[in-house]
Amino acid sequence: MLSFPDMARILVTDTIQLGDTDIPGMEVVDRAGIDRDTLLQTVGSFDAIITRSRTKVDAALIEAATSLRVIGRGGVGVDNIDLDAASRRGILVVNAPEANNVSAAELAIALMLNAARGVARADRLIRAGTWDRKFLGRELKGARLGIVGLGRIGSLVARRAQGLGMTVMAYDPYITRRRAEELKVELHDDLHAMLARSEFLTVHTPLTDETTGIIGREELARMPEGAVVVNAARGGIVQEDALLEALESGHLFGAGLDVYVSEPPDPERPLFRRDDVVLSAHLGANTVEAQARVGTEILERTVLALQGDYSRGVVNAPALAPEVMGALGRHLVLGEVLGRTVAQLSRGRVRELDVEFSGTFPIDPDPIATAVTKGFLEPFLDEPPNYINAPSIARDRDIRVSRATASRSRGYTNHVLVTARTSEGSASVGGTVLADQPRIVAIDDYPIEIRPEGTMLVCTNYDRPGAVGRVGTVLGDFGVNINSMQLSRTSEDGLAMFVLTLDQAPSEQVLEVLRSLGDVIHSLRMVRL
């Protein structure tokens, strides 16, 4: 534990129920609703601040907070906090991501029941003076529920649905069969196969490039006629236009929504004027119990961080000892980049993550494997992993992370090769640090030097003239500018590879057109860094 010459001061800037604030060695000052100018003038005398979403903890505020060492954010998101500015100053950012889980799970069940029984519709009719007893609802008992995302909230939904007598299935490429068996959930590797059997569907994933629009026209069409769809996770996971079409056609019985692409949503849009759609205003965390838990947890975690305990909820936890950071700093960045890249290149359920070191490093390169693990997990989690919890998260998901030292140097002073082994094969990315900058130097055994940044389009093509030109023409037709291009080929299988770095991410429509070039394109993968 750290000790302070004087009492540590914590400033509360937003309304939050903190519980008992009588903490030895700590002074908690409640200034909920404090205006920006006053905050800038006074924040310099505080060791920590606790906020919700109202207070913008940007670079200017962090610069003014000369004594600040901890920022506590009640809830999951840290979008209102400049993490880079905080990290540069050595300020820890903590949150309380688990306090809302039960409330969010119960709301998903409530929306499911409401949509199945027409509760909101009946309420509106009775208030308007109409007594309509002809409406026939749906029972949940005996019905099949499909869950997309079996993480913390999805698991709680599964248990509650089972209590209602439902048969529960799940699609989550990053959850192990052992975990699904513990939950008594039927795990599917194929989303479409699960949807074909799902009379009810609920989604509980973070909004990422992979999950945006994951439930669209094709997916909804595969569901049984008369199904019910619920989204209480993130707006955009279920495509709103596709949902409207499925309801208008009568293919779906109803839907329940707590989240929207634009919030608040436009009430004049046809989807939000239908009687078979139940709506709530992003209320997943809005229960008395959840708010009390958020306040209690964020105060506890802020105090622990002030005392030097980084084990609870630290979003930007320090990676390693300063001497290790100094020696391996750029290699740790490389490790994170390689992890994020191979995560987006691989397909299927991940089983192993192999990290191979070759050449010479300033010190023992083992911490780079932790950086790889952290980077690998980031695209799949709604709470960003850090250097402290990444290894345990990987273990919880039955992802075995192995480390090895190769005898060959691969032609570089030092080299890191990361291979993800999945249920559908493997993907690998190699990298090194050149001129103090991370570089990708191989993808799936194709030697290719890339500066990893922005959006990369990784294409394997049949080794014949015109392939790159046709892809470039499609991108140009859609106004997608190519920043750089690298090519590589081998003579073993008649395939070549080219990687394009783009000024902006291509839309799904562009990617579909590119995938249709089957006579030249063998595979197409997009990586965002």
HELIX and SHEET records of a PDB file:
HELIX    1   1 ARG A   36  THR A   42  1                                   7    
HELIX    2   2 VAL A   43  SER A   45  5                                   3    
HELIX    3   3 ALA A   59  ALA A   64  1                                   6    
HELIX    4   4 LEU A   83  ARG A   88  1                                   6    
HELIX    5   5 ASN A  101  ARG A  117  1                                  17    
HELIX    6   6 VAL A  119  ARG A  127  1                                   9    
HELIX    7   7 ARG A  152  GLY A  163  1                                  12    
HELIX    8   8 ARG A  177  GLU A  182  1                                   6    
HELIX    9   9 LEU A  191  LEU A  195  1                                   5    
HELIX   10  10 ARG A  217  ARG A  222  1                                   6    
HELIX   11  11 GLU A  240  GLU A  248  1                                   9    
HELIX   12  12 PRO A  270  ARG A  273  5                                   4    
HELIX   13  13 VAL A  288  LEU A  306  1                                  19    
HELIX   14  14 PRO A  322  LEU A  345  1                                  24    
HELIX   15  15 ASP A  366  LEU A  377  1                                  12    
HELIX   16  16 GLU A  378  PHE A  380  5                                   3    
HELIX   17  17 ALA A  390  ASP A  396  1                                   7    
HELIX   18  18 ALA A  467  ASP A  477  1                                  11    
HELIX   19  19 GLU A  508  ARG A  515  1                                   8    
SHEET    1   A 5 MET A  26  ASP A  30  0                                        
SHEET    2   A 5 ALA A   8  VAL A  12  1                                        
SHEET    3   A 5 ALA A  48  THR A  51  1                                        
SHEET    4   A 5 VAL A  70  ARG A  73  1                                        
SHEET    5   A 5 LEU A  92  ASN A  95  1                                        
SHEET    1   B 7 GLU A 186  HIS A 188  0                                        
SHEET    2   B 7 THR A 167  TYR A 171  1                                        
SHEET    3   B 7 ARG A 144  VAL A 148  1                                        
SHEET    4   B 7 PHE A 200  VAL A 203  1                                        
SHEET    5   B 7 ALA A 227  ASN A 231  1                                        
SHEET    6   B 7 LEU A 252  LEU A 257  1                                        
SHEET    7   B 7 VAL A 277  LEU A 279  1                                        
SHEET    1   C 6 ARG A 400  THR A 405  0                                        
SHEET    2   C 6 VAL A 350  GLY A 359  1                                        
SHEET    3   C 6 ASN A 414  THR A 422 -1                                        
SHEET    4   C 6 GLY A 425  LEU A 434 -1                                        
SHEET    5   C 6 GLN A 437  ILE A 443 -1                                        
SHEET    6   C 6 TYR A 446  ILE A 450 -1                                        
SHEET    1   D 4 ILE A 482  ARG A 489  0                                        
SHEET    2   D 4 LEU A 495  LEU A 502 -1                                        
SHEET    3   D 4 THR A 455  TYR A 462 -1                                        
SHEET    4   D 4 ILE A 521  ARG A 528 -1                                        
END                                                                             
